[in-house]
Amino acid sequence: MQMDSHILKLLGISSKENLAILSRIIASPPSFYREFKIPKRSGGVRTISSPYPSLSYIQSNIFNSVLSSVECNLSAYAYVKGKSAIDHARVHINGKELLKLDIKDFFPSISKQMVFEALQREGCENSACFYISNLCTLNDELPQGACTSPVLSNLVFNPIDIRLSALAKFLGIDYSRYADDLAFSGDFIPRDLASLVGKIILEYGFFLNEKKTQFKLDGRKKIVTGVSISSGKLKAPRVFKRKLRAQIYELERNVSNLARLPNFDPLVYERLLGRLNYLLQIEPENQYAKAKKKTISESHQKFLGLVDEQQVVNLLL
């Protein structure tokens, strides 16, 4: 395999042994992935294709040398440094009406050719486009599990984001996207907008999951990527908070013997602190979350045996 020094550097290839591995990856990508399935919240399972270390190393180099500096459209909120699902929800906080759309099989719909063309648009040389598109796709799809897939998905979707942003501006409404979740909001949403968006994304090889289309009128409950915007303020959904309170109650009731917890989880402290931190990201002034984060952090330290009770008191003073 003949490759110029620029491509070798981009891929992190520095020896004949590395070059031999690269040749095998190009010849048989499936041999360099392991697959496992995880349950979806909406039901069914999601297939995760995780690259083995040799391919993961090359993909990490591609990410660091090419993709980390890619700028996505301003309407994209997933996989973008400094942005989050909460920021995505914030875009629509003042909208009286809300239209939520879901792209069917988002990552699997992105082909090797789509990746090649997206990289070309970014000014990459054809040789770089060839190797990156081959090394970052599996069975002509973006694999869910590769570090390069999130940024490449934004890159591929960029022309659509531009069109949908322009359409929203023309209609006087707001548009944002979080991965495969599209959201439009404003004083009035045209009733045929979902159909029009479906036709636009079809031009680029994507389809809407019509079962997940949601249209919310003024006064109805509105939740965007797990964040409630119904009140005109960002809030965690009531169901989330009720479940969190119940979990905290059970932990505190069984703190002396965690084995008595219903559905015992050895990472119960870490998970609850993670949920409390998420709640505080949405509602920074939530006094319950602040208080419980403090007491559960203290209890967690005791559980781990990292500090004694007096040390905990001193740390919190």
C-alpha positions as CSV (number, residue, x, y, z in Angstrom):
1,M,0.0,0.0,0.0
2,Q,1.5,3.3,-1.2
3,M,0.7,6.3,1.0
4,D,2.2,9.8,1.2
5,S,3.7,11.0,4.4
6,H,0.8,13.5,5.0
7,I,-1.7,10.7,5.2
8,L,0.5,8.5,7.3
9,K,0.9,11.3,9.8
10,L,-2.8,12.0,9.8
11,L,-3.5,8.4,10.7
12,G,-0.7,8.1,13.2
13,I,1.0,5.4,11.1
14,S,4.8,5.3,11.9
15,S,6.0,1.8,11.1
16,K,5.6,-1.0,8.5
17,E,3.8,-3.0,11.2
18,N,1.2,-0.2,11.5
19,L,0.9,0.0,7.7
20,A,0.2,-3.8,7.6
21,I,-2.5,-3.4,10.2
22,L,-4.0,-0.5,8.2
23,S,-4.1,-2.7,5.1
24,R,-6.0,-5.4,6.9
25,I,-8.5,-2.9,8.3
26,I,-9.2,-1.5,4.8
27,A,-9.6,-5.0,3.5
28,S,-11.9,-6.2,6.2
29,P,-13.3,-3.6,8.6
30,P,-15.8,-5.9,10.4
31,S,-12.8,-7.9,11.7
32,F,-11.8,-4.9,13.8
33,Y,-15.1,-4.3,15.6
34,R,-16.8,-6.1,18.4
35,E,-20.6,-5.7,18.7
36,F,-22.9,-5.7,21.7
37,K,-26.5,-4.6,22.2
38,I,-28.0,-2.2,24.8
39,P,-31.7,-1.7,25.4
40,K,-33.4,1.5,24.1
41,R,-35.5,3.6,26.4
42,S,-38.3,3.5,23.8
43,G,-38.0,-0.3,23.5
44,G,-36.0,-2.6,21.4
45,V,-32.2,-2.7,21.3
46,R,-29.4,-0.6,19.9
47,T,-26.3,-2.2,18.4
48,I,-23.0,-0.7,19.4
49,S,-20.0,-1.5,17.2
50,S,-16.9,-0.7,19.2
51,P,-13.5,-0.7,17.4
52,Y,-10.6,-2.8,18.7
53,P,-7.6,-0.9,20.0
54,S,-5.7,-0.9,16.7
55,L,-8.6,0.8,14.8
56,S,-9.6,2.9,17.8
57,Y,-6.0,4.3,17.8
58,I,-6.3,5.3,14.1
59,Q,-9.7,6.8,14.6
60,S,-8.5,8.8,17.6
61,N,-5.7,10.3,15.4
62,I,-8.3,11.1,12.7
63,F,-10.4,12.8,15.3
64,N,-7.5,14.8,16.8
65,S,-5.9,15.8,13.5
66,V,-9.0,16.5,11.4
67,L,-12.4,16.4,13.1
68,S,-11.7,18.1,16.4
69,S,-11.4,21.5,14.6
70,V,-14.5,21.1,12.4
71,E,-17.2,23.7,13.0
72,C,-20.8,22.6,12.8
73,N,-23.8,24.6,11.9
74,L,-25.0,26.8,14.8
75,S,-28.3,24.9,14.9
76,A,-26.5,21.6,15.9
77,Y,-26.3,21.0,19.7
78,A,-25.2,17.4,20.0
79,Y,-21.5,16.4,20.0
80,V,-20.5,20.1,20.1
81,K,-18.1,21.4,22.7
82,G,-19.8,23.8,25.1
83,K,-23.3,22.8,24.0
84,S,-25.8,20.3,25.6
85,A,-29.3,18.9,25.4
86,I,-30.3,21.6,27.9
87,D,-29.1,24.3,25.6
88,H,-31.1,22.7,22.8
89,A,-34.2,22.9,24.9
90,R,-33.5,26.5,25.9
91,V,-33.8,27.5,22.2
92,H,-37.5,26.7,22.3
93,I,-38.4,28.1,25.8
94,N,-40.5,31.0,24.5
95,G,-42.3,29.1,21.7
96,K,-46.1,28.9,21.9
97,E,-46.2,26.0,19.5
98,L,-43.6,23.2,19.2
99,L,-43.0,20.6,16.5
100,K,-40.6,17.7,17.3
101,L,-39.4,15.4,14.6
102,D,-37.1,12.3,14.8
103,I,-34.8,11.0,12.1
104,K,-35.2,7.3,11.5
105,D,-31.9,5.2,11.9
106,F,-29.7,8.3,12.0
107,F,-26.2,6.8,12.2
108,P,-27.0,3.8,10.0
109,S,-28.4,6.1,7.3
110,I,-25.0,7.8,6.9
111,S,-23.0,6.0,4.2
112,K,-19.4,6.0,3.3
113,Q,-20.1,8.1,0.2
114,M,-21.9,10.7,2.4
115,V,-18.8,10.9,4.7
116,F,-16.5,11.2,1.7
117,E,-18.5,14.1,0.2
118,A,-18.8,15.9,3.6
119,L,-15.0,15.8,4.0
120,Q,-14.6,17.1,0.5
121,R,-16.9,20.1,1.4
122,E,-14.5,20.8,4.3
123,G,-11.6,21.0,1.9
124,C,-9.9,17.7,2.6
125,E,-7.9,16.1,-0.2
126,N,-9.4,13.2,-2.0
127,S,-6.8,10.8,-0.6
128,A,-7.7,11.8,3.0
129,C,-11.4,11.6,2.2
130,F,-10.9,8.1,0.9
131,Y,-9.0,6.8,3.9
132,I,-11.1,8.6,6.6
133,S,-14.4,7.5,5.0
134,N,-13.2,3.8,4.8
135,L,-11.7,3.8,8.3
136,C,-14.7,5.5,10.0
137,T,-17.6,3.5,8.5
138,L,-18.6,-0.1,8.9
139,N,-20.8,-2.0,6.4
140,D,-21.4,1.4,4.7
141,E,-22.8,2.9,7.9
142,L,-21.5,5.1,10.7
143,P,-20.8,2.7,13.6
144,Q,-22.3,3.7,16.9
145,G,-19.3,3.2,19.1
146,A,-16.5,4.9,17.1
147,C,-15.2,8.2,18.5
148,T,-15.4,9.7,15.0
149,S,-19.1,9.0,14.3
150,P,-20.7,11.9,16.3
151,V,-18.7,14.7,14.6
152,L,-19.0,13.0,11.2
153,S,-22.8,12.9,11.6
154,N,-22.9,16.6,12.2
155,L,-20.6,17.2,9.2
156,V,-22.8,15.1,6.9
157,F,-26.0,16.8,8.2
158,N,-24.6,20.3,7.9
159,P,-26.2,21.2,4.5
160,I,-29.6,20.1,5.8
161,D,-29.1,22.2,9.0
162,I,-28.4,25.2,6.7
163,R,-31.6,24.6,4.7
164,L,-33.8,24.0,7.8
165,S,-32.3,27.0,9.5
166,A,-33.1,29.2,6.5
167,L,-36.6,27.7,6.3
168,A,-37.2,28.5,10.0
169,K,-35.9,32.0,9.6
170,F,-38.2,32.6,6.6
171,L,-41.2,31.3,8.7
172,G,-40.2,33.4,11.7
173,I,-39.7,30.4,14.0
174,D,-36.7,28.8,15.7
175,Y,-35.0,25.5,14.7
176,S,-32.4,23.4,16.5
177,R,-31.2,19.8,16.3
178,Y,-29.8,17.4,18.9
179,A,-28.4,14.4,17.0
180,D,-31.5,12.8,15.4
181,D,-34.0,15.1,17.2
182,L,-35.3,18.1,15.3
183,A,-37.3,20.9,17.0
184,F,-39.1,23.9,15.6
185,S,-41.0,26.4,17.8
186,G,-42.6,29.8,17.5
187,D,-45.9,31.6,17.8
188,F,-47.3,29.6,14.9
189,I,-46.0,26.4,13.3
190,P,-47.3,25.7,9.7
191,R,-49.4,22.6,9.8
192,D,-47.6,21.1,6.8
193,L,-44.1,21.8,8.2
194,A,-43.4,18.1,9.2
195,S,-44.3,17.0,5.6
196,L,-42.0,19.6,4.1
197,V,-39.1,18.8,6.4
198,G,-39.6,15.1,5.5
199,K,-39.2,15.9,1.8
200,I,-36.1,18.0,2.4
201,I,-34.2,15.4,4.4
202,L,-35.3,12.7,1.9
203,E,-33.3,14.6,-0.7
204,Y,-30.2,13.8,1.3
205,G,-31.0,10.1,2.1
206,F,-32.7,10.5,5.5
207,F,-36.2,9.6,6.6
208,L,-38.5,10.8,9.4
209,N,-39.7,8.4,12.0
210,E,-43.3,9.5,11.7
211,K,-44.3,7.5,14.9
212,K,-42.3,10.0,16.9
213,T,-43.6,13.2,15.4
214,Q,-45.1,15.4,18.1
215,F,-47.0,18.7,17.6
216,K,-47.7,20.7,20.8
217,L,-50.1,23.6,20.8
218,D,-50.0,26.6,23.2
219,G,-50.8,25.5,26.7
220,R,-49.8,21.9,26.2
221,K,-47.0,20.1,28.1
222,K,-43.7,20.5,26.2
223,I,-40.6,18.5,26.7
224,V,-37.5,18.8,24.6
225,T,-34.7,16.3,25.0
226,G,-35.8,15.4,28.5
227,V,-36.2,19.1,29.6
228,S,-39.6,20.6,30.4
229,I,-40.2,24.1,28.8
230,S,-43.9,24.2,29.5
231,S,-43.8,26.9,32.1
232,G,-41.5,29.2,30.1
233,K,-38.6,28.1,32.3
234,L,-36.2,25.2,32.1
235,K,-37.3,22.4,34.5
236,A,-36.7,18.8,34.9
237,P,-39.9,16.7,34.2
238,R,-42.0,15.9,37.2
239,V,-41.6,12.1,36.5
240,F,-37.8,12.4,36.7
241,K,-38.0,14.4,40.0
242,R,-40.5,12.0,41.6
243,K,-38.3,9.0,40.7
244,L,-35.2,10.7,41.9
245,R,-36.8,11.6,45.3
246,A,-38.0,8.0,45.7
247,Q,-34.5,6.7,45.0
248,I,-32.9,9.1,47.4
249,Y,-35.5,8.1,50.1
250,E,-34.7,4.4,49.7
251,L,-31.0,5.1,49.9
252,E,-31.3,7.2,53.1
253,R,-33.7,4.6,54.6
254,N,-31.2,1.8,53.9
255,V,-27.9,3.7,54.2
256,S,-26.6,1.4,57.0
257,N,-27.2,-1.7,54.8
258,L,-27.3,-1.1,51.1
259,A,-28.0,-4.7,50.3
260,R,-31.6,-4.1,51.5
261,L,-32.1,-1.6,48.7
262,P,-34.8,-2.6,46.1
263,N,-32.9,-3.6,43.0
264,F,-29.5,-3.1,44.7
265,D,-27.0,-1.2,42.5
266,P,-23.4,-1.1,43.7
267,L,-23.0,2.3,41.9
268,V,-26.1,3.8,43.6
269,Y,-24.2,6.7,45.0
270,E,-22.5,7.6,41.7
271,R,-25.8,7.3,39.8
272,L,-27.8,9.5,42.2
273,L,-25.1,12.1,42.3
274,G,-25.0,12.1,38.5
275,R,-28.8,12.7,38.4
276,L,-28.6,15.4,41.1
277,N,-25.9,17.2,39.0
278,Y,-28.1,16.9,35.9
279,L,-31.1,18.3,37.8
280,L,-28.9,21.2,39.0
281,Q,-27.8,21.9,35.5
282,I,-31.5,22.4,34.6
283,E,-32.5,24.0,37.8
284,P,-29.4,25.6,39.4
285,E,-31.4,27.1,42.3
286,N,-33.2,23.8,43.3
287,Q,-32.7,23.8,47.1
288,Y,-33.7,20.1,47.5
289,A,-31.1,19.1,44.9
290,K,-28.4,21.2,46.5
291,A,-29.1,19.8,50.0
292,K,-29.3,16.2,48.9
293,K,-26.1,16.5,46.8
294,K,-24.3,17.7,49.9
295,T,-25.6,14.9,52.2
296,I,-25.3,12.1,49.6
297,S,-21.7,13.2,48.8
298,E,-20.9,13.0,52.5
299,S,-22.5,9.6,52.8
300,H,-20.6,8.4,49.7
301,Q,-17.3,9.5,51.2
302,K,-18.1,7.5,54.4
303,F,-19.2,4.5,52.3
304,L,-15.8,4.5,50.4
305,G,-13.9,4.9,53.7
306,L,-11.9,7.8,52.2
307,V,-12.4,10.1,55.2
308,D,-13.7,9.8,58.7
309,E,-16.8,11.7,60.0
310,Q,-14.8,14.6,61.4
311,Q,-12.9,15.0,58.1
312,V,-16.2,15.2,56.3
313,V,-17.5,17.9,58.6
314,N,-14.3,19.9,58.1
315,L,-14.5,19.6,54.3
316,L,-18.0,20.9,54.3
317,L,-17.3,23.9,56.6
